[in-house]
Structure formats: structure tokens, C-alpha cells
Amino acid sequence: MDILQKVKQFREEEERLKWEGTFREYLDIVKQNPQVAQTAHSRVYHMIQKAGMTEKDGKKVYHFFGDEIFGIEDAIERLVEEYFHPAARRLAVRKRILLLMGPVSGGKSTIVTMLKRGLEHYSRTDEGAIYAIKGCPMHEDPLHLIPHHLRDDFYNEYGIRIEGSLSPLNMMRLEKEYNGRIEDVLIERIFFSEDKRTGIGTFSPSDPKSQDIADLTGSIDFSTIAEYGSESDPRAYRFDGELNKANRGLMEFQEMLKCDEKFLWHLLSLTQEGNFKAGRFALISANLLIVAHTNEAEYRSFITNKKNEALHSRMIVMPIPYNLKVSQEERIYEKMIKESDMAHVHIAPHALRVAAIFTILTRLKETKKKGIDLVKKMRLYDGESVEGYNQIDIDELRQEFPDEGMDGIDPRYVINRISSAIIRKEVPSINALDVLRSLKDGLDQHPSITKEDKEKYLNYISIARKEYDEIAKKEVQKAFVYSYEESAKTLMDNYLDNVEAFCNRHKLKDPLTGEEMQPDEKLMRSIEEQIGISENAKRAFREEILIRISAYARKGQTFDYRSHDRLREAIQKKLFADLKDVVKITTSTQTPDEQQLKKINEVIARLIDDYGYHSISANELLRYVGSLLNR
């Protein structure tokens, strides 16, 4: 289907969704679907809920944010459960400005943008349908037409609470156009749109000397005063400020704490009472969610100023820290690269992972917990299994520094340095070493990195390089093993047969001769020694393996060499140890013979087909691993 056909379909769908009728007809809709009369906060909460939620390790993961926000599930859960949910239930939280606080490039703006785009889409669904008084520039809630003295009766009949008063403009229109007959007032379905300034607004501070409060609350239209005779006539007023246009939906207050004080005063009444002052009118009711964002330094400066206490008490501050998981950081880079003009460049496997390792190390804080260094902490946070530690240890580590993740290297810096590496190299492929080199070179150009930070960061780059060295060696060694999985399975089966015979004090039968043999102690020890199992500890380790196999069997699950982390490591190391000399000779020789050349070509083909390498990056990997093994 071509793009013009899709445009036509969208236009036809929007025409189909349009609705217009009288207030009497609208009440029938309300009776059938009370959700159309929900508050702005409730609408946002139900929109997030509709996208779905799953629980993982006792934590809630909201799918609404899943494709754009990575690694800050705790912060998102806190945002939904501590702000949107109670606000949707009309608790006092809805009378607070939501302030997202965190470091640059941490996801604050992305969260707000997702809420905006989400509301635009949600208002086009049956669940998110929203109706307003036709012709009203503020898209006013039709239920404001119900007189105050009848609202208790309305609640008893419909189960819906009405908050807010009819705006001055609609009050005049009710009398002049409809002769006070609220049942005849025309109502229409509206669709949120930031571009059309319907239900979604954005306010950004500029020069206090030139910025006018009208940007927030609207202004008098002087060209109409002669026609209407007075500045207090609502028809002579332009209700086109961001608070007017964002009514019923969401307003983003960019860099709120940089704003001049007079712009913030209007928020005091709006948050607490749900109304604001504009022109020569009574207070104007507005129902909208105000989301602001700022960094930690500006927030600290703001709260130390006593003049800001009233506004500070009307805020809910949600810290949005950096992601602290290596695997999620990789996803952030992949997303940023996909959105850029770099998508055609081949980035070798593990290049982004190595960059992520460096970045996460800059964000972590040294723990006082004995035996855990930053690398172990990084692995634990990323969900890797580290011997001797469990979920309780991870929870204790997270509680040790509640502000962890509020500083460190930001994702934009990493993407900038990857871009620099691509431009400098001028080839269609870059690898992990190119990325690390570029990250290192860029430290001198980063304006906020102190000399002390630079020394730490250089050390983190060295750690990331060591991590990559291990990854690279394993990658090449795996590629050298023909049918690696089959080899690992054969070795494990052989080991387990011997372990079972050893623990049960049985003998093994030779599959060819049928002759009974003692368990092969030499084979078992050659595998166990790979992970430092001592002679005294071998029986305990072997019994532990049998217990694990038994547990899997009871659950009807198949045990393989990956089912036990230490056994997997031992099997891999044993295979690699047996193969190391072959790899070393083949990768490092300057003039390979025909057999070696054939092997190299096979390995390169496997790296390309099975591991996602490019011909250039595969050759670079082989040369690098050859140099590592010859050191």
C-alpha cells in the first residue's frame, strides 16, 4: 500500500470517528460509557494501563514505555504507582505538578514525549474518547454545563463527580446562543493533537523581559474591543495560552525552574484549586496534567530559595536516574543509532556492549560491601549470576546509594564518540577497539569532566578493554570449534556419566567392549580444575550437580551444560584450553599454509554467518585475538 493510500485511510478513519450532537445526546453516551468524563490524570493512567503490564522479579514493567525507555523500570513503576494511579483516583496527588528530575539525556523528555504521543493516539480509541463544548477554544468539559446546585443529583444518577465552573465565554454563549437551554448546547468529539494545540501544550521559558504572561493564560484581542465595547467581554479575549489549549490533557513545562517567578505564580491556584486568573474575568477552571523537568543542580538551587516554598509544596518530584544495566544501555545505543544516519554502518558485535560497560562503570558508586568491586556490582545489576551472591545482596546494594545513577557519562556522549569513530575511520565497519579509542580521545573535549574524573574514566576504559579481550577470545575460540554446542554436549554427557558413577560408587561400561571401568578421575579433574575446584571440594561439587539434575527431572525440564553456571564455565574453558594452541598458531601466522588458510576462511565464514560479523570486522577480530594469545 503506498503512502497516499495510507493518508487517505487515516483521513477516512478520522471522519468516521467524528461525532457531533446535543448535550442531551451526550448524556446518553456518558451513561453508557462514564469513562468519557474522566479527569486528565485518570486518562493518562488508563492509557498506560491499556498498553499492558507484566511482573518480573516482583517488579512491574509497563509496556507503554517498553520500546523507548530502557533500564529505569524502577523509576517508571514509582512514577505510575505513586503519581498517576493515586491521581487517577482523585487523591490529593493530582493537585501537584509532576517534576521529573534527573541528569541530561536520562529519558525525562522522552517520557513526556511518549505521554503526548500516547494521548494523541488514545483519544482516537473508544476507551480514550473525549468530548467538548463545540466552538470552545479551551475544549471545555460539557459537564460544566450542569448547574452547581444539581451536581449532587447528577452524581447520584450517573456516579460521576463534576469539578470546575463554566468558563466566561461559554456562560455568555449559553445565554446568547442557546437561551439558557443546556440540553441544546452542541457537543463534539475532539482529538488531542500537539500540532493543532488541542489538549496538549508546551511552554518553554525565554528572555523574562520579552516573554509575556499571555503565553500561558491568553490575552485581550484589542481589535475586537470596539466591536464588543469592553475588555471584560469574553468575546474580546483570546483564550490561546498554553493553559487554555492544554485543558483536558497535558502541558509540558520545559526547564520550569529557569522560568521567571511571575509565570510560576499562576500554577499555585491551578494546582490546588484547579483554576487560574486571566484578564478581567472570574477564575477559569482547567483540568490538566502539568509535567515539568529539570536537572538536579537547578532543583537543589530552587528548594534552597525560601520564596519558592509555596510552589515546592505543590510538586511531586520523581527522580529519573540513568540506566545502570549494561544490556539495557546497549539497547539505548541501538535505538539512537537506528534513528540516525549511521544505521547503514556495520557496528561489530560487542562494540556497543563495551561502550555500555564503560558508561555504566562511570555511573556506579563503590560499595562498602566486602568482596564486591565495581565489575561484580555491574554484573549483578545486569542480572548476571555471580557466585556467592543473590537477589538479597542486589537489593542491599541498591539501597546503599539511593541517588546512584544521577551522574556519570550520558548516552549522547557515547553516540557522539561512535559517530566520530565512523567518520574518522571512513570504512563501512567499526569494532569495539575503535569505539574505546574514540571514547578515550573524547574525554579531553568533554566540558564537565574534571581532571580527577578523567583519571577514573581512563581506568574504566581499561576495565572495558579487559572485558572485551575475554569476549573476543571466547568468540574466536567458539568459532574454531566445529559444532560448538555438540562438542559441549558430548563433553558434558561424558563428565556426568563419570560423576554419577563416582557418587554412586558404580563402574562404567565401555560402549565398545562392554568392559567395566572405574570413573575417569583424570577427565573429571581436568574439567573441574578449569574453575578452581580443589581436590577436597570435588565431591561436594559433583553431588551438587546431581542434585541439580534431580531437581530439573522432577520439574520435567531437560538439564544441559547451560543449566549450571559453573559447569557451563568449566566445559567452555576445557574446550577452549584444548583448542588454544590451534587458535594461537592459526590466527598469528603471517604466511598461513593451505590448511591454515582453509581453517581461517571457515572461521571467518562462521563469524559472519553465526555471530553477526562483517568480513572486515571478522578479519580484524582474528588478528586482534592472535596478538592477544601471543602476548
C-alpha positions as CSV (number, residue, x, y, z in Angstrom):
1,M,0.0,0.0,0.0
2,D,1.5,3.4,-1.0
3,I,1.8,6.3,1.4
4,L,-1.0,8.3,-0.3
5,Q,-3.4,5.4,0.2
6,K,-2.5,5.3,3.9
7,V,-3.1,9.0,4.2
8,K,-6.5,8.6,2.7
9,Q,-7.3,5.7,5.1
10,F,-6.3,7.9,8.1
11,R,-8.5,10.7,6.8
12,E,-11.4,8.4,6.3
13,E,-10.9,6.9,9.8
14,E,-10.9,10.4,11.4
15,E,-14.1,11.3,9.6
16,R,-15.7,8.0,10.9
17,L,-14.7,8.9,14.5
18,K,-16.1,12.4,14.4
19,W,-19.3,12.9,16.4
20,E,-21.5,15.9,17.0
21,G,-24.7,16.2,18.9
22,T,-26.6,18.0,21.6
23,F,-25.8,17.9,25.4
24,R,-28.9,15.7,25.8
25,E,-27.4,13.1,23.3
26,Y,-24.0,13.4,25.0
27,L,-25.6,12.4,28.4
28,D,-26.6,9.1,26.7
29,I,-23.0,8.5,25.8
30,V,-21.9,9.3,29.4
31,K,-24.5,6.9,30.8
32,Q,-23.2,4.1,28.5
33,N,-19.5,4.9,29.0
34,P,-18.8,7.0,32.1
35,Q,-15.0,6.9,31.2
36,V,-15.5,9.6,28.6
37,A,-16.0,12.0,31.6
38,Q,-12.7,11.1,33.3
39,T,-10.1,13.6,34.5
40,A,-6.9,14.3,32.7
41,H,-4.8,12.3,35.2
42,S,-7.2,9.4,35.0
43,R,-7.0,9.4,31.2
44,V,-3.2,9.2,31.3
45,Y,-3.3,6.3,33.9
46,H,-5.8,4.3,31.9
47,M,-3.8,4.9,28.7
48,I,-0.7,3.4,30.4
49,Q,-2.7,0.5,31.8
50,K,-4.3,-0.3,28.5
51,A,-0.8,-1.0,27.0
52,G,-0.3,-3.8,29.5
53,M,1.9,-4.7,32.4
54,T,3.9,-7.7,33.4
55,E,5.6,-8.6,36.7
56,K,9.2,-9.6,36.7
57,D,11.1,-10.5,39.9
58,G,8.4,-8.7,41.9
59,K,8.7,-5.5,39.9
60,K,6.1,-4.1,37.5
61,V,7.1,-3.5,33.9
62,Y,4.8,-1.2,32.0
63,H,4.7,-2.0,28.3
64,F,3.7,1.6,27.3
65,F,7.3,2.7,27.9
66,G,8.9,-0.5,26.7
67,D,10.0,0.5,23.2
68,E,11.6,3.8,24.1
69,I,12.7,3.7,27.8
70,F,15.3,1.1,28.9
71,G,16.7,0.1,32.2
72,I,14.8,2.5,34.5
73,E,11.8,0.2,35.3
74,D,12.0,1.1,39.0
75,A,11.6,4.8,38.3
76,I,8.8,4.2,35.8
77,E,7.0,1.9,38.3
78,R,7.3,4.6,41.0
79,L,6.0,7.3,38.6
80,V,2.9,5.2,37.7
81,E,2.2,3.8,41.2
82,E,3.0,6.9,43.3
83,Y,1.7,9.6,41.0
84,F,-0.6,8.5,38.1
85,H,-2.5,5.8,40.0
86,P,-3.5,7.9,43.1
87,A,-4.1,11.0,40.9
88,A,-6.5,8.9,38.8
89,R,-8.3,8.0,42.0
90,R,-8.8,11.8,42.7
91,L,-6.4,11.8,45.7
92,A,-4.5,14.9,46.6
93,V,-1.6,13.9,44.4
94,R,-3.5,15.2,41.3
95,K,-3.2,18.7,42.7
96,R,0.6,18.6,42.4
97,I,2.9,19.4,39.5
98,L,4.8,16.4,38.3
99,L,8.5,17.3,38.2
100,L,10.9,14.9,36.6
101,M,14.4,15.4,37.9
102,G,17.5,13.7,36.6
103,P,20.7,14.1,34.6
104,V,20.9,15.1,31.0
105,S,19.9,12.5,28.4
106,G,18.4,10.4,31.1
107,G,15.0,10.0,29.5
108,K,12.9,12.8,31.0
109,S,12.0,14.4,27.7
110,T,11.4,11.0,26.1
111,I,8.9,10.1,28.9
112,V,7.0,13.4,28.3
113,T,7.0,12.9,24.5
114,M,5.7,9.4,24.9
115,L,2.8,10.7,27.1
116,K,2.0,13.3,24.5
117,R,2.1,10.9,21.5
118,G,0.2,8.3,23.6
119,L,-2.6,10.7,24.4
120,E,-2.9,11.7,20.7
121,H,-3.4,8.0,19.8
122,Y,-5.5,7.2,22.9
123,S,-8.0,10.0,22.1
124,R,-8.8,8.2,18.8
125,T,-9.8,5.0,20.6
126,D,-13.2,4.1,22.1
127,E,-11.7,3.9,25.6
128,G,-10.0,7.3,25.3
129,A,-12.8,9.2,23.5
130,I,-13.1,12.7,24.8
131,Y,-15.9,15.3,24.1
132,A,-16.0,19.1,24.5
133,I,-18.4,22.0,24.0
134,K,-18.3,22.8,20.3
135,G,-16.6,26.0,19.4
136,C,-14.9,26.4,22.8
137,P,-11.2,27.4,22.4
138,M,-10.5,25.6,25.7
139,H,-12.2,22.4,24.7
140,E,-14.3,22.7,27.9
141,D,-15.8,19.7,29.7
142,P,-19.5,19.6,28.7
143,L,-20.5,18.5,32.2
144,H,-19.6,22.1,33.4
145,L,-23.0,23.0,31.9
146,I,-24.7,21.2,34.9
147,P,-25.5,23.9,37.5
148,H,-23.7,23.6,40.8
149,H,-26.9,23.0,42.8
150,L,-27.8,19.9,40.7
151,R,-24.4,18.3,40.8
152,D,-25.2,16.1,43.8
153,D,-28.3,14.8,42.0
154,F,-26.1,14.2,38.9
155,Y,-23.6,12.2,41.0
156,N,-26.4,10.1,42.4
157,E,-27.8,9.3,39.0
158,Y,-24.5,8.9,36.9
159,G,-21.9,8.2,39.6
160,I,-19.7,11.0,38.2
161,R,-18.3,13.9,40.2
162,I,-18.2,17.2,38.4
163,E,-15.4,19.7,39.2
164,G,-15.0,23.2,37.8
165,S,-17.2,26.0,36.6
166,L,-18.3,27.0,33.2
167,S,-15.9,29.4,31.5
168,P,-16.9,33.1,31.0
169,L,-17.1,32.6,27.2
170,N,-19.4,29.5,27.4
171,M,-21.5,31.1,30.1
172,M,-22.2,34.0,27.7
173,R,-22.7,31.6,24.7
174,L,-25.2,29.6,26.8
175,E,-27.3,32.7,27.4
176,K,-27.0,34.4,24.0
177,E,-26.9,31.4,21.6
178,Y,-28.9,28.8,23.5
179,N,-31.2,30.9,25.7
180,G,-30.0,29.1,28.8
181,R,-31.1,25.6,27.4
182,I,-28.2,23.4,28.3
183,E,-29.8,20.4,26.7
184,D,-29.4,22.1,23.3
185,V,-25.7,23.1,23.6
186,L,-23.7,21.4,20.8
187,I,-21.1,18.9,21.8
188,E,-18.4,17.4,19.6
189,R,-15.7,14.7,19.9
190,I,-12.2,16.1,19.9
191,F,-8.9,14.5,19.2
192,F,-5.7,15.5,21.1
193,S,-3.0,17.0,18.9
194,E,0.1,18.9,19.9
195,D,0.4,20.4,16.4
196,K,-3.2,21.6,16.4
197,R,-2.9,22.7,20.1
198,T,-5.8,20.6,21.2
199,G,-5.4,19.1,24.7
200,I,-1.6,19.2,24.5
201,G,0.6,22.2,25.2
202,T,4.3,23.0,25.6
203,F,5.6,26.0,27.5
204,S,9.3,26.9,27.2
205,P,10.9,29.8,29.1
206,S,12.7,32.6,27.2
207,D,14.0,36.0,28.0
208,P,12.0,37.3,31.0
209,K,12.0,40.8,29.6
210,S,10.3,39.8,26.3
211,Q,8.1,36.8,27.4
212,D,4.5,37.7,28.2
213,I,2.2,36.0,30.7
214,A,-0.2,35.8,27.8
215,D,1.8,32.8,26.5
216,L,0.3,31.0,29.5
217,T,-3.1,32.5,30.0
218,G,-4.2,34.1,26.7
219,S,-4.6,37.9,26.1
220,I,-7.1,40.6,25.1
221,D,-7.8,40.9,21.4
222,F,-7.7,44.7,21.1
223,S,-9.0,44.6,17.5
224,T,-12.4,43.4,18.8
225,I,-12.8,45.9,21.7
226,A,-14.5,48.5,19.5
227,E,-17.0,45.8,18.4
228,Y,-17.7,44.3,21.9
229,G,-17.3,47.6,23.8
230,S,-15.3,46.2,26.9
231,E,-12.2,44.4,27.8
232,S,-14.2,42.3,30.2
233,D,-16.3,40.8,27.4
234,P,-15.1,37.2,26.9
235,R,-15.5,37.5,23.2
236,A,-12.8,40.2,23.2
237,Y,-10.3,37.8,24.8
238,R,-8.1,35.2,23.0
239,F,-8.1,32.0,25.1
240,D,-5.0,30.8,23.3
241,G,-2.4,30.5,26.1
242,E,-0.8,27.1,26.8
243,L,-3.0,26.6,29.9
244,N,-6.1,27.2,27.8
245,K,-5.1,25.0,24.9
246,A,-3.8,22.1,27.1
247,N,-7.0,21.9,29.1
248,R,-8.4,18.4,29.4
249,G,-4.9,16.9,28.6
250,L,-1.3,17.6,29.3
251,M,1.1,20.6,29.4
252,E,4.8,20.2,29.3
253,F,6.6,22.9,31.2
254,Q,10.2,22.8,29.8
255,E,13.0,23.8,32.1
256,M,10.4,25.0,34.6
257,L,12.8,26.2,37.2
258,K,14.6,28.5,34.8
259,C,11.3,30.4,34.4
260,D,10.6,33.9,35.8
261,E,8.7,33.8,39.1
262,K,5.6,35.6,37.7
263,F,4.9,32.7,35.4
264,L,5.0,30.2,38.3
265,W,2.6,32.1,40.4
266,H,-0.3,31.1,38.2
267,L,0.4,27.5,38.9
268,L,-0.3,27.9,42.7
269,S,-4.0,28.3,42.2
270,L,-4.1,26.0,39.2
271,T,-2.6,23.0,41.0
272,Q,-4.5,23.4,44.3
273,E,-7.9,24.8,43.2
274,G,-8.0,23.7,39.6
275,N,-8.3,27.3,38.2
276,F,-6.3,30.3,37.1
277,K,-6.8,34.0,36.7
278,A,-6.9,35.5,33.2
279,G,-7.9,39.0,32.1
280,R,-10.9,40.7,33.8
281,F,-12.8,37.5,34.4
282,A,-13.6,35.3,37.3
283,L,-11.2,32.4,37.9
284,I,-11.2,30.0,34.9
285,S,-11.4,26.3,35.6
286,A,-8.8,24.0,34.0
287,N,-8.3,20.3,34.3
288,L,-4.8,19.3,33.0
289,L,-1.7,17.4,34.0
290,I,1.4,19.6,34.3
291,V,4.7,17.8,33.7
292,A,7.9,19.7,34.2
293,H,11.5,18.5,34.0
294,T,14.8,19.8,35.3
295,N,18.3,18.7,36.4
296,E,19.4,18.1,40.0
297,A,21.6,21.2,40.3
298,E,18.8,23.5,39.4
299,Y,16.4,21.7,41.6
300,R,18.7,22.0,44.6
301,S,19.1,25.7,44.0
302,F,15.3,26.1,43.7
303,I,14.5,24.4,47.0
304,T,17.1,26.4,48.9
305,N,15.3,29.7,48.0
306,K,12.6,30.3,50.7
307,K,10.5,32.3,48.3
308,N,9.7,29.0,46.4
309,E,8.3,27.1,49.4
310,A,4.7,27.5,48.3
311,L,5.4,26.1,44.8
312,H,7.7,23.4,46.1
313,S,4.9,22.1,48.4
314,R,2.8,21.7,45.3
315,M,5.2,19.5,43.5
316,I,5.8,15.8,43.3
317,V,9.4,15.2,42.5
318,M,10.2,12.0,40.6
319,P,13.9,11.2,40.2
320,I,14.7,9.8,36.8
321,P,18.3,8.4,37.1
322,Y,20.5,6.9,34.4
323,N,20.1,3.3,33.5
324,L,22.5,1.0,35.4
325,K,22.2,-2.2,33.3
326,V,24.8,-2.9,30.6
327,S,22.3,-4.9,28.4
328,Q,19.7,-2.1,28.6
329,E,22.4,0.6,27.8
330,E,23.2,-1.4,24.6
331,R,19.5,-1.1,23.6
332,I,19.6,2.7,24.2
333,Y,22.6,3.0,21.7
334,E,20.9,0.6,19.2
335,K,17.8,2.8,19.3
336,M,19.8,6.1,18.9
337,I,21.8,4.6,16.0
338,K,18.7,3.3,14.3
339,E,17.2,6.8,14.5
340,S,20.4,8.4,13.0
341,D,22.0,8.4,9.6
342,M,24.6,5.8,10.9
343,A,22.2,2.9,10.5
344,H,23.9,1.7,7.3
345,V,27.3,1.4,9.1
346,H,28.2,-2.1,10.3
347,I,29.0,-2.0,14.1
348,A,30.8,-5.2,15.1
349,P,29.2,-7.4,17.7
350,H,30.2,-6.3,21.3
351,A,31.3,-2.8,20.2
352,L,28.2,-1.3,21.8
353,R,28.4,-3.6,24.8
354,V,32.0,-2.5,25.5
355,A,30.9,1.2,25.3
356,A,28.0,0.3,27.7
357,I,30.4,-1.3,30.2
358,F,32.5,1.9,30.3
359,T,29.4,4.1,30.6
360,I,27.7,2.0,33.4
361,L,31.0,2.0,35.4
362,T,31.1,5.8,35.4
363,R,27.6,5.8,37.0
364,L,28.1,3.2,39.7
365,K,29.3,4.0,43.2
366,E,31.9,2.0,45.1
367,T,30.2,-0.2,47.6
368,K,31.4,-0.8,51.2
369,K,30.1,-4.4,50.9
370,K,33.1,-6.8,51.3
371,G,34.2,-8.7,48.2
372,I,32.3,-6.7,45.6
373,D,34.2,-4.5,43.2
374,L,32.5,-2.3,40.5
375,V,32.7,-5.0,37.9
376,K,30.9,-7.6,40.1
377,K,28.4,-4.9,41.0
378,M,27.8,-4.2,37.3
379,R,27.3,-7.8,36.6
380,L,24.8,-8.2,39.5
381,Y,22.8,-5.2,38.4
382,D,22.6,-6.6,34.9
383,G,21.1,-9.9,36.2
384,E,24.3,-12.0,35.7
385,S,25.0,-14.8,38.1
386,V,27.9,-14.1,40.4
387,E,28.9,-16.9,42.7
388,G,28.1,-16.3,46.3
389,Y,25.6,-13.5,45.8
390,N,21.8,-13.5,45.4
391,Q,18.9,-11.1,45.0
392,I,19.1,-10.0,48.7
393,D,22.6,-8.8,48.0
394,I,21.5,-6.8,44.9
395,D,18.6,-5.2,46.9
396,E,21.1,-4.2,49.6
397,L,23.4,-2.7,47.0
398,R,20.6,-0.6,45.5
399,Q,19.6,0.7,48.9
400,E,23.1,1.7,49.8
401,F,23.1,4.7,47.5
402,P,19.5,5.9,46.7
403,D,20.9,8.6,44.4
404,E,23.1,6.1,42.4
405,G,22.7,6.8,38.6
406,M,22.2,10.6,39.0
407,D,25.6,11.3,37.5
408,G,28.2,9.8,35.1
409,I,28.6,9.7,31.3
410,D,25.4,10.3,29.3
411,P,24.3,8.3,26.2
412,R,24.6,11.3,23.9
413,Y,28.4,11.5,24.6
414,V,28.8,7.8,23.6
415,I,26.8,8.2,20.4
416,N,28.8,11.3,19.5
417,R,32.1,9.4,20.0
418,I,30.8,6.4,17.9
419,S,29.9,9.0,15.2
420,S,33.4,10.4,15.4
421,A,34.9,6.9,15.1
422,I,32.8,6.2,12.0
423,I,33.8,9.5,10.3
424,R,37.5,9.1,11.3
425,K,37.8,5.5,10.1
426,E,35.9,6.1,6.8
427,V,35.1,2.4,6.4
428,P,31.7,0.6,6.4
429,S,32.6,-1.1,9.7
430,I,33.8,-0.2,13.2
431,N,34.7,-2.5,16.1
432,A,34.9,-2.3,19.9
433,L,38.5,-1.1,19.8
434,D,37.6,1.8,17.5
435,V,34.8,2.8,20.0
436,L,37.0,2.6,23.1
437,R,39.7,4.7,21.3
438,S,37.2,7.3,20.4
439,L,35.7,7.4,24.0
440,K,39.2,7.9,25.4
441,D,40.1,10.7,22.9
442,G,36.8,12.5,23.7
443,L,37.4,12.8,27.4
444,D,39.6,15.9,26.8
445,Q,36.8,17.6,24.9
446,H,34.0,16.9,27.5
447,P,33.4,20.2,29.2
448,S,32.2,18.8,32.5
449,I,34.8,16.2,33.2
450,T,37.3,17.2,35.9
451,K,40.9,16.0,36.0
452,E,40.0,13.6,38.8
453,D,37.1,12.2,36.8
454,K,39.3,11.8,33.8
455,E,41.7,9.5,35.7
456,K,38.8,7.4,36.9
457,Y,37.3,7.2,33.4
458,L,40.6,6.2,31.8
459,N,40.7,3.3,34.3
460,Y,37.1,2.3,33.4
461,I,38.2,2.3,29.7
462,S,41.0,-0.1,30.7
463,I,38.5,-2.3,32.5
464,A,36.2,-2.3,29.5
465,R,39.1,-3.2,27.3
466,K,39.9,-6.2,29.5
467,E,36.3,-7.3,29.4
468,Y,36.4,-7.1,25.6
469,D,39.7,-9.1,25.5
470,E,37.9,-12.0,27.2
471,I,34.8,-11.7,25.0
472,A,37.0,-11.6,21.8
473,K,39.0,-14.7,22.8
474,K,35.8,-16.7,23.6
475,E,34.2,-15.6,20.4
476,V,37.1,-16.8,18.2
477,Q,37.6,-19.9,20.2
478,K,33.9,-20.8,19.8
479,A,34.1,-20.1,16.1
480,F,37.0,-22.5,15.8
481,V,35.1,-25.4,17.4
482,Y,33.1,-27.1,14.7
483,S,29.6,-27.6,16.0
484,Y,30.4,-26.0,19.4
485,E,27.1,-26.9,21.0
486,E,27.5,-30.6,20.0
487,S,31.1,-30.6,21.4
488,A,30.0,-29.1,24.7
489,K,27.1,-31.6,25.0
490,T,29.3,-34.6,24.3
491,L,31.9,-33.4,26.9
492,M,29.1,-32.8,29.5
493,D,27.5,-36.1,28.9
494,N,30.8,-37.9,29.4
495,Y,31.5,-35.8,32.5
496,L,28.1,-36.5,34.0
497,D,28.3,-40.3,33.3
498,N,31.6,-40.3,35.3
499,V,30.2,-38.1,38.1
500,E,27.1,-40.3,38.5
501,A,29.3,-43.4,38.7
502,F,31.7,-41.7,41.2
503,C,28.9,-40.5,43.5
504,N,27.0,-43.8,43.4
505,R,30.2,-45.9,43.7
506,H,29.4,-47.7,40.4
507,K,31.6,-48.7,37.5
508,L,31.1,-47.6,33.9
509,K,30.8,-49.9,30.9
510,D,33.0,-49.4,27.8
511,P,30.4,-48.8,24.9
512,L,32.6,-50.9,22.5
513,T,34.0,-53.8,24.6
514,G,31.4,-53.9,27.4
515,E,34.3,-54.0,29.8
516,E,33.7,-52.4,33.3
517,M,35.9,-49.4,34.1
518,Q,36.4,-47.1,37.1
519,P,35.1,-43.5,36.7
520,D,37.7,-41.4,34.7
521,E,39.1,-39.2,37.5
522,K,41.5,-37.6,35.2
523,L,38.7,-36.4,32.9
524,M,36.6,-35.1,35.8
525,R,39.5,-33.2,37.4
526,S,40.6,-31.7,34.0
527,I,37.2,-30.0,33.8
528,E,36.8,-29.1,37.5
529,E,40.3,-27.6,37.7
530,Q,39.2,-25.0,35.0
531,I,37.1,-23.3,37.6
532,G,39.3,-23.8,40.6
533,I,37.5,-26.8,42.3
534,S,40.1,-28.2,44.8
535,E,40.7,-31.9,45.5
536,N,38.9,-31.5,48.8
537,A,35.9,-29.8,47.2
538,K,35.4,-32.1,44.2
539,R,32.9,-34.5,45.9
540,A,30.6,-31.6,47.1
541,F,30.7,-30.1,43.6
542,R,29.8,-33.4,42.0
543,E,27.0,-34.0,44.4
544,E,25.6,-30.5,43.8
545,I,25.5,-31.3,40.1
546,L,23.5,-34.5,40.7
547,I,21.1,-32.6,43.0
548,R,20.5,-30.0,40.3
549,I,19.9,-32.8,37.6
550,S,17.3,-34.4,40.0
551,A,15.6,-31.1,40.6
552,Y,15.3,-30.5,36.8
553,A,13.9,-34.0,36.3
554,R,11.2,-33.5,39.0
555,K,10.0,-30.4,37.1
556,G,10.1,-32.2,33.8
557,Q,12.8,-30.0,32.5
558,T,15.9,-31.0,30.5
559,F,19.3,-30.4,32.1
560,D,22.1,-29.3,29.8
561,Y,25.5,-27.7,30.3
562,R,24.0,-24.2,30.5
563,S,21.7,-25.2,33.4
564,H,24.5,-24.8,35.9
565,D,26.6,-21.7,35.5
566,R,29.8,-23.0,37.0
567,L,29.6,-26.3,35.0
568,R,29.0,-24.2,31.8
569,E,32.1,-22.2,32.5
570,A,34.1,-25.3,33.2
571,I,33.0,-27.0,30.0
572,Q,33.8,-23.9,27.9
573,K,37.2,-23.4,29.5
574,K,38.1,-27.1,29.0
575,L,37.1,-26.9,25.3
576,F,39.0,-23.7,24.8
577,A,42.1,-25.0,26.6
578,D,42.2,-28.0,24.3
579,L,41.9,-25.7,21.3
580,K,44.1,-22.8,22.4
581,D,47.3,-23.8,20.6
582,V,45.4,-24.4,17.3
583,V,43.8,-20.9,17.6
584,K,47.1,-19.3,18.5
585,I,49.1,-20.7,15.6
586,T,46.3,-20.2,13.0
587,T,45.5,-16.6,13.9
588,S,49.0,-15.3,14.4
589,T,50.9,-16.8,11.5
590,Q,52.0,-14.3,8.8
591,T,52.1,-16.8,6.0
592,P,49.4,-19.4,6.6
593,D,49.7,-22.7,4.7
594,E,46.8,-24.1,2.7
595,Q,45.3,-26.0,5.6
596,Q,45.6,-23.0,8.0
597,L,44.1,-20.7,5.3
598,K,41.2,-23.0,4.9
599,K,40.6,-23.0,8.6
600,I,40.8,-19.2,8.8
601,N,38.3,-18.9,6.0
602,E,35.9,-21.4,7.8
603,V,36.2,-19.4,11.0
604,I,35.6,-16.1,9.2
605,A,32.5,-17.6,7.5
606,R,31.2,-18.8,10.9
607,L,31.8,-15.4,12.5
608,I,29.8,-13.8,9.7
609,D,27.0,-16.4,9.4
610,D,26.5,-17.3,13.1
611,Y,27.8,-14.3,15.1
612,G,26.8,-11.3,13.1
613,Y,30.3,-10.1,11.9
614,H,31.1,-8.2,8.7
615,S,34.0,-9.5,6.6
616,I,36.2,-6.6,7.7
617,S,35.3,-6.8,11.4
618,A,35.8,-10.7,11.4
619,N,39.3,-10.3,10.0
620,E,40.1,-7.6,12.5
621,L,38.8,-9.8,15.3
622,L,41.1,-12.7,14.3
623,R,44.2,-10.5,14.0
624,Y,43.4,-9.0,17.4
625,V,42.9,-12.3,19.2
626,G,46.1,-13.6,17.6
627,S,48.0,-10.8,19.1
628,L,46.4,-11.4,22.5
629,L,47.3,-15.1,22.5
630,N,50.9,-14.3,21.6
631,R,51.5,-11.9,24.5
